[in-house]
């Protein structure tokens, strides 16, 4: 007899993250929203941050909560380290700790080096590097062993296939290096730290459309296509599992063969 979907979602055997508490930064749309939905479907209690889209955040809370998991949203600007720390501390206090942190919030700005605006440089570093570090620094005291820290990086941290990506690539290379160092530092506490080098993935920020840049991105992958947000969420879901406890300090390429 076929098991109804609603029953399978509430069956503890089908919910491998039941009892786990997760925080996803920048979770209201795109890859972040897919991660929120997947972690909730897998049984985790999920909180996500959003910057400026309260209606979209509320819609995701309602949608992801249909899984039977508790899902909440907290407003926090990922460029503001103090705001990120407050969001982490408030979530951990409310839930009695945190088991999973997904650093998903990120921004991109492309431009030639000679005219790249310094305010955009500072903003990329603030969100993509400083915000990631601030979230990790805040969450570690709330993790009671078997913690999982996962950062959504980019293939551009390893390979820059287009001009004007230099500053963005620099920020993604920085979090890959941070991942390796923190894996050594936090390993004795039972906390794993991993980075996903994400390839071209269809989002509002990177649409799979008829533009020249989208065509270049598709052609650069071995599969000849863009990924979908759920492809990234699946990798996050595995790294969040207790059984992934021997994977740390890694940069996993989830990129359709972009880097082969």
Buried (B, 14 or more C-beta within 10 A) or exposed (E): EEEEEEEEBBEEEBBBBBEBBBBBBBBBBBBBBBBBBBBBBBBBBBBBBBBEBEEBBEBBBEBBBEBBBBBBBBBBBBBBBEBBBBBBBEBBEEBEBBBBBBBBBBBBBBBEEEEBEEEBBEBBBBBBBBBBBBBBBBBBEBBEEBBBBBBBBBBBBBBBBEEBBBBBBBBBBBBBEBBBEBBEEBEEEEBBBBBBBBBBBBBEEBEBEEEEBBEEBBEBBEEEBBBBBBBBBBBBBBBBBEEBEEBBBBBBBBBBEBBE
